[in-house]
């Protein structure tokens, strides 16, 4: 499909790396090395975005593919990756917290790492002060998501509702 623009060996190497990342992540999780499992998850997620860029760049006609390396497209892709990763990590952490799973601390650490990466991106785009302000707001919303989950897990509607109210405040502050 790439009409020779993606060498077979490069494609095979990329797919092998993808499979190795996923199986290593599964092995680490099974061994209860949750920190390693979540680190591999983040690495795999980023690699898969890079793989998608490579595929798009080689499957599109060359004149269209060149646009993918423009700063605006690279920025969009980087933010898409970080925000998509946020959702996946948040869901994993909230599920782990909601079931009192032993992997919750590692899942929360991975989510916090994503928060720091998002804040760094905002700081690069809008300056250090904006990055720090974003970090504070985003971290608070992550904390409230965890508090909400704790309320759900403990069957504590008061705790759940208090966290939800703070999340509603977050919506306005971030906007």
PyMOL commands that set and color helices and strands:
alter all, ss='L'
color gray80, all
select helices_A, chain A and resi 8-30+34-59+62-69+71-98+104-126+128-153+157-174
alter helices_A, ss='H'
color red, helices_A
deselect
rebuild
show_as cartoon
